[in-house]
Amino acid sequence: MEKDTNTSVLKYVDWFTVIIYILLVTAGMVSIYAASYDFDHANMLSFTEFSGKQFRWIGLSLGLGLVILLIDVRVYENYAYIIYISVLILLLVTIFVAPDIKGSHSWLVLGPMSLQPAEFGKFATALCLAKLFSSYNFVLNASKKNYVRALLIIFLPVILILGQKETGSALVYMSLFFVLYREGMSGLVLLAALCAVVFFVVEVKFTGTMLLGIPTGEAAVFMMIMTLVVAMLAIYCKHFEGARNVFLWYVGTGIIVAALSWFGIPVPGMAYFLFAIGVSLLYCVLLMFKTKARNLIITVGTAVISIAFLFSVNYAFTSILQPHQQMRIKVALGIEEDLRGAGYNVNQSKIAIGSGGIWGKGFLNGTQTKLKYVPEQHTDFIYCTIGEEEGFIGAAGVLLLFLILILRIISLAERQPTVFGRVYAYCVASYLIFHIAINIGMVIGLCPVIGIPLPFFSYGGSSLWGFTFLLFILLRIDASRRERSF
């Protein structure tokens, strides 16, 4: 006899995760009320207030969550590609029909409400990627074609969202590279991404001073590349003798250059670094032919690409990024302050968080937020309201709650019996980690302001619905695991 599917689903849902979700959205609504509090209109549930509107979105989200749980789990897997293509079409249409709002075309206006399709692209991309990985005999490292297919799924929505001029929303999809790493992608790719970020930051930040006739940032990156070559030879290629010889070559030539500079003989820094690294790479090539160690070519390629990236940083920063984007990066890196322009939001946010101290000023007693010194404090900068009114304890408590949720999702991922469930769960975790890290980093001045909301806290129906879809589809997939075991 076939059991009642609806009852079994509700019985096997991971209610611990649901409770965390409810705690987060409730805390989010209270924070929005505090951030947008108006002494003349103090009704939290009034639909004319941001908190009341968010309450309505939360109610609709809970209804959608229930619907998602009652849908047969096979729908998500069988129709993953159709859902993905439908969302891609929606993203494409949005570019042409969405009105210009603050320079972007990313919001569809539907009567009294607006929706941002980019938020729904997250769960569609996660479903599609999970479907690909669960395909028969699919192994990421089996062929380059598999990599191309996975990357295509990730980058198609990115391209369309960039077409809407929503850089922040597009960057979120880069977090899916952590999923590829979990499924077998080489750690060298993540190393390359980390190096690219570090090289970019160092090159841009230290351009004002000179070392050996070149900007200090360039000299520092060249020295990092030298360190990278030695480390890859020793750790990745396990060629300790080669690493020792290259290290001695760098130290020896460095001492000679330092000595010449001491005696007033100028040494062109660019020529020195290119010569020193070039000779070491030539040595690696000769060593590769001698020892047949193919990994050496990866070391050579990494160094060459790193140098090429270094030369492209200045062009990318000055020619590709818009002036306001350049200023945001400079403010985040401490190159410029611009307290009345690009740095105003972050500066006011840091003042608000710092003024909260350990215990905070108390609910609705924040001066910075009540006097509206922090722009967008109910959306992207909602965390500063928590820091001011609830202090370090409250801000840390929110982070702890997010940490519990992420660890729980990872736990759900590891217990999935199917590749589809595991990959989808890691997509959800990756999205959350990226959003939380970038948003809070943005609010406290560690990251440039790129307009990424704090999940479940920032005001907005699209963001809340997007994360509700992500989380409750995962809960439905997990519930099906328990259904099959009975």
C-alpha positions in Angstrom: 0.0 0.0 0.0 1.4 3.4 -1.0 1.9 5.7 2.0 0.8 9.3 2.1 3.6 11.3 0.6 2.6 14.7 2.1 2.6 13.3 5.6 5.9 11.5 5.3 7.6 14.6 3.9 6.5 16.7 6.9 7.5 13.8 9.2 11.0 13.5 7.8 11.8 17.2 7.2 14.9 18.4 9.1 13.1 20.6 11.5 16.3 21.8 13.2 17.2 23.7 10.0 13.6 25.0 9.7 13.9 26.4 13.2 17.2 28.2 12.4 15.5 29.6 9.3 12.6 31.0 11.3 15.0 32.4 13.9 17.0 34.2 11.2 14.0 35.7 9.3 12.4 36.8 12.6 15.6 38.4 13.7 15.9 40.0 10.2 12.4 41.5 10.4 13.1 42.9 13.9 16.4 44.4 12.6 14.7 46.0 9.7 12.1 47.5 12.1 15.0 48.9 14.1 16.9 50.2 11.1 13.8 51.9 9.6 12.2 53.0 12.8 10.1 56.1 12.6 9.0 57.8 15.8 5.8 59.0 14.1 5.0 55.5 12.7 6.1 52.9 15.1 3.9 49.9 14.2 6.2 47.0 13.3 3.5 45.1 11.4 2.1 48.1 9.4 2.4 47.4 5.7 3.4 51.0 5.1 6.7 50.3 7.0 9.6 48.2 5.8 9.2 45.8 8.7 5.6 45.2 7.9 6.4 44.7 4.2 9.1 42.2 5.2 6.6 40.4 7.5 4.4 40.0 4.4 7.3 38.6 2.4 8.2 36.2 5.3 4.6 34.9 5.4 4.6 34.3 1.6 8.1 32.7 2.0 6.8 30.2 4.6 3.9 29.4 2.3 6.2 28.9 -0.6 8.4 26.7 1.6 5.5 24.5 2.5 4.6 24.2 -1.2 8.2 23.3 -2.1 8.2 20.5 0.6 5.0 19.0 -0.8 6.2 18.8 -4.4 7.5 15.4 -5.4 11.3 15.5 -5.1 11.7 14.0 -8.6 10.3 17.2 -10.1 13.4 19.1 -9.0 15.7 16.5 -10.5 13.8 15.7 -13.7 13.0 19.3 -14.6 16.3 20.8 -13.5 17.4 21.7 -17.0 14.0 23.1 -17.9 14.0 25.3 -14.8 17.5 26.5 -15.5 16.7 27.4 -19.2 13.5 29.2 -18.1 15.4 31.3 -15.6 18.1 32.1 -18.3 15.4 33.3 -20.6 13.9 35.4 -17.8 17.4 36.9 -17.1 17.8 37.7 -20.8 14.4 39.4 -21.0 15.1 41.4 -17.9 18.0 43.2 -19.6 15.7 44.7 -22.2 12.5 45.3 -20.3 13.7 46.2 -16.8 13.7 50.0 -16.0 17.0 51.8 -15.2 17.3 51.8 -11.4 20.5 53.3 -10.1 22.3 52.4 -13.4 21.2 48.7 -13.5 18.5 46.9 -15.4 17.9 44.0 -13.0 14.4 44.6 -11.5 11.2 43.6 -13.1 8.3 45.9 -12.0 5.1 43.9 -11.6 2.4 46.3 -10.5 3.0 47.3 -6.9 6.0 45.0 -6.4 9.5 44.5 -8.0 11.4 41.2 -8.4 15.1 40.6 -9.1 15.4 37.5 -11.3 19.1 37.2 -10.5 18.1 35.9 -7.0 16.1 33.1 -8.5 19.0 32.2 -10.9 20.9 30.8 -7.8 18.6 27.9 -7.1 18.1 27.2 -10.8 21.9 27.1 -11.4 22.4 24.9 -8.3 19.7 22.4 -9.6 21.2 22.3 -13.0 24.8 21.8 -11.7 23.5 19.0 -9.4 21.7 17.4 -12.3 24.9 17.5 -14.5 27.0 15.9 -11.7 24.4 13.2 -11.1 24.3 12.2 -14.8 25.2 8.6 -15.7 29.0 8.1 -15.5 29.7 11.8 -15.1 33.1 12.4 -13.4 34.4 16.0 -13.4 38.0 15.0 -14.0 37.2 12.3 -16.6 37.5 14.8 -19.5 37.9 18.5 -20.3 34.4 18.4 -21.8 33.0 17.8 -18.4 34.8 20.9 -17.1 33.4 22.9 -20.0 29.9 21.8 -19.3 30.1 22.6 -15.6 31.7 26.0 -16.3 29.1 26.8 -18.9 26.3 26.2 -16.4 28.0 28.6 -14.0 29.0 31.4 -16.4 25.8 31.7 -18.5 23.8 33.4 -15.7 26.9 35.4 -14.8 27.1 36.8 -18.3 23.4 37.7 -18.4 23.5 39.3 -14.9 26.6 41.4 -16.0 24.4 42.5 -18.9 22.0 43.9 -16.3 25.0 45.8 -14.8 24.7 43.9 -11.5 28.3 43.0 -10.8 27.7 42.1 -7.1 25.0 39.5 -8.0 27.2 38.0 -10.7 30.1 37.6 -8.4 28.0 35.3 -6.1 28.0 32.6 -8.7 31.9 32.4 -8.4 31.3 30.7 -5.1 30.2 27.5 -7.0 33.9 26.9 -7.7 34.0 25.5 -4.1 31.5 22.9 -5.2 33.7 21.9 -8.2 36.6 21.6 -5.7 34.5 19.3 -3.5 33.7 17.2 -6.5 37.3 16.7 -7.6 38.6 19.9 -9.2 42.3 20.5 -8.6 43.2 22.7 -5.7 45.5 24.6 -8.0 42.4 26.4 -9.4 41.5 27.8 -6.0 45.2 28.6 -5.4 45.2 30.5 -8.7 42.1 32.5 -7.7 43.6 33.3 -4.3 46.8 34.5 -6.0 44.9 36.6 -8.4 43.1 38.4 -5.6 46.3 38.9 -3.5 48.3 40.1 -6.6 45.5 42.5 -7.5 45.2 44.0 -4.0 49.0 44.3 -3.5 49.5 45.8 -7.0 46.7 48.4 -6.6 47.4 49.3 -2.9 51.2 49.9 -3.2 51.5 52.0 -6.3 52.4 55.2 -4.6 56.0 54.3 -3.7 58.9 53.0 -5.8 61.3 50.2 -5.3 64.2 49.5 -7.8 62.6 52.0 -10.2 59.2 50.2 -10.3 56.0 50.5 -8.1 56.4 48.8 -4.7 53.3 46.8 -5.5 54.8 45.3 -8.6 58.1 44.5 -6.9 56.1 42.8 -4.0 54.1 40.7 -6.5 57.3 39.6 -8.3 58.7 38.4 -5.0 55.5 36.6 -4.3 55.8 34.8 -7.7 59.4 33.8 -6.8 58.1 32.4 -3.5 55.3 30.6 -5.4 57.8 29.0 -7.8 60.0 27.7 -4.9 57.0 26.4 -3.0 55.4 24.6 -5.9 58.8 22.9 -6.7 59.1 21.7 -3.1 55.5 20.9 -2.3 53.6 20.2 -5.5 56.4 18.8 -7.6 58.2 17.3 -4.6 61.5 18.3 -6.3 63.4 19.5 -3.2 66.8 19.7 -4.9 65.3 21.9 -7.7 63.5 24.1 -5.1 66.8 24.5 -3.2 68.7 25.5 -6.3 66.1 28.1 -7.4 65.9 29.5 -3.9 69.7 29.9 -3.8 69.5 31.6 -7.2 66.9 34.1 -6.0 68.8 34.8 -2.8 72.1 35.2 -4.6 70.8 37.6 -7.3 68.9 39.5 -4.6 72.1 40.0 -2.6 73.9 41.2 -5.7 71.2 43.7 -6.5 71.1 45.0 -2.9 74.9 45.4 -2.9 74.9 47.3 -6.2 72.1 49.6 -4.9 74.0 50.2 -1.7 77.0 51.4 -3.7 74.8 53.7 -5.8 74.7 51.6 -8.9 71.0 51.6 -10.1 69.5 48.3 -11.1 66.3 48.3 -13.2 63.9 46.4 -11.1 61.7 45.2 -14.0 64.8 43.8 -15.8 66.1 42.2 -12.7 62.9 40.4 -11.8 62.2 39.2 -15.3 65.8 38.0 -15.7 65.8 36.2 -12.3 62.4 34.5 -12.8 63.1 33.8 -16.5 66.4 31.9 -15.7 64.7 29.9 -12.9 61.9 28.9 -15.3 64.4 27.9 -17.9 66.1 25.7 -15.3 62.7 24.1 -14.5 62.2 23.3 -18.2 65.6 21.7 -18.4 64.9 19.8 -15.2 61.6 18.5 -16.6 63.4 17.0 -19.7 66.0 15.5 -17.4 63.7 14.0 -14.7 60.5 13.5 -16.8 58.6 15.3 -14.0 55.6 16.7 -15.9 54.4 18.7 -12.9 57.3 21.1 -13.5 55.5 22.4 -16.5 52.6 23.5 -14.2 55.0 25.5 -12.1 56.4 27.2 -15.2 52.9 27.9 -16.6 51.7 29.3 -13.2 54.7 31.7 -13.1 54.2 32.9 -16.7 50.4 33.4 -16.2 51.1 35.2 -12.9 53.4 37.6 -14.6 50.9 38.2 -17.4 48.2 38.8 -14.9 50.4 41.3 -13.1 50.9 43.3 -16.3 47.2 43.3 -16.9 46.1 44.6 -13.5 46.8 48.2 -14.2 44.9 48.1 -17.5 42.0 46.3 -15.9 41.8 48.7 -13.0 42.0 51.9 -15.1 40.2 50.9 -18.3 37.6 48.2 -17.4 36.4 49.3 -14.0 34.1 52.3 -13.8 35.4 55.4 -11.8 32.9 54.7 -8.9 34.1 51.1 -8.8 37.7 52.2 -8.7 37.0 54.6 -5.9 35.2 51.9 -3.9 38.2 49.6 -4.2 40.6 52.4 -3.2 38.4 53.2 -0.2 38.3 49.5 0.9 42.1 49.2 0.5 42.7 52.4 2.5 44.3 54.2 -0.5 41.7 57.1 -0.3 39.2 58.0 2.3 36.5 60.0 0.4 34.4 60.3 3.6 31.8 62.4 1.7 31.6 60.2 -1.4 32.3 56.5 -1.9 33.6 56.0 1.6 30.7 57.7 3.3 28.5 54.5 3.8 31.3 52.4 5.1 32.6 55.1 7.5 29.2 55.7 9.0 28.7 52.0 9.3 31.9 51.5 11.2 31.0 54.4 13.5 27.7 52.8 14.2 29.2 49.3 14.9 32.0 50.8 17.0 29.6 52.9 19.1 27.7 49.8 20.1 30.6 48.5 22.2 30.2 45.1 23.8 26.6 45.1 24.9 25.1 47.7 22.5 23.0 50.7 23.1 19.8 48.8 23.3 16.9 48.0 21.0 15.7 51.2 19.1 18.3 53.3 21.0 20.9 53.5 18.2 21.7 57.1 17.4 23.6 56.5 14.1 20.8 54.4 12.7 17.9 56.3 14.1 19.2 59.6 12.7 19.7 57.9 9.3 23.4 58.5 9.1 23.9 55.2 7.4 22.4 55.0 3.9 20.7 51.7 2.9 20.8 50.6 6.6 17.7 48.4 6.2 19.1 46.6 3.1 22.9 46.1 2.4 24.0 47.7 5.7 21.5 46.0 8.0 24.4 44.5 10.0 25.5 47.9 11.3 22.1 48.3 13.0 22.7 45.0 14.9 26.2 46.0 15.9 25.1 49.4 17.2 22.0 48.3 19.1 23.0 44.8 20.2 26.7 45.4 20.4 29.5 42.8 19.9 27.4 40.1 21.7 24.5 40.5 19.3 26.6 40.8 16.2 28.6 37.7 17.2 25.3 35.9 18.0 24.1 36.5 14.4 27.3 35.1 13.1 27.0 32.1 15.3 23.5 31.4 14.1 24.8 31.6 10.5 27.7 29.3 11.3 25.3 26.7 12.8 23.1 26.9 9.7 26.1 26.4 7.3 27.5 23.5 9.4 24.1 21.9 9.4 23.8 22.3 5.6 27.3 20.7 5.2 26.1 17.9 7.5 23.0 17.4 5.3 25.2 17.4 2.2 27.5 14.6 3.5 24.6 12.3 4.4 22.9 12.5 1.0 22.9 9.1 -0.7 22.8 10.7 -4.2 25.3 12.9 -6.0 22.4 15.2 -6.9 21.5 15.9 -3.3 25.2 16.3 -2.2 26.1 18.7 -5.0 22.9 20.8 -4.5 23.5 21.1 -0.8 27.1 22.3 -1.3 25.8 24.9 -3.7 23.5 26.2 -1.0 26.3 26.3 1.5 28.7 28.1 -1.0 26.1 30.8 -1.8 25.5 31.4 1.9 29.2 31.6 2.8 29.9 34.0 0.0 26.9 36.3 0.8 27.7 36.4 4.6 31.4 37.0 4.2 31.2 39.7 1.5 28.2 41.5 3.1 29.8 41.7 6.6 33.2 42.4 5.1 31.6 45.3 3.1 29.9 46.7 6.2 33.0 46.7 8.3 35.2 48.0 5.5 37.2 44.9 4.6 35.5 44.5 1.1 34.4 47.1 -1.5 30.8 48.0 -1.5 29.2 45.8 -4.2 25.6 45.6 -3.1 25.3 42.0 -1.8 22.5 41.5 0.8 22.8 39.7 4.1 20.7 36.5 3.8 17.4 36.5 5.7 18.2 40.0 7.2 18.4 42.5 4.4 15.0 44.0 3.4 13.6 42.6 0.1 11.3 39.9 -1.1 13.5 38.7 -4.0 16.5 37.9 -1.8 14.3 36.3 0.9 12.4 34.2 -1.7 15.7 33.2 -3.4 17.2 31.9 -0.2 13.9 30.2 0.8 13.8 28.4 -2.5 17.4 27.3 -2.0 17.0 26.1 1.5 13.6 24.4 1.3 14.4 22.5 -1.9 17.4 21.1 0.0 15.1 20.1 2.9 12.8 18.4 0.4 15.7 16.5 -1.1 16.9 15.5 2.4 13.4 14.4 3.4 13.3 12.1 0.4 16.5 10.4 1.7 14.6 9.4 4.8 11.5 8.4 2.9 13.5 5.9 0.9 15.0 4.3 4.1 11.6 3.3 5.4 
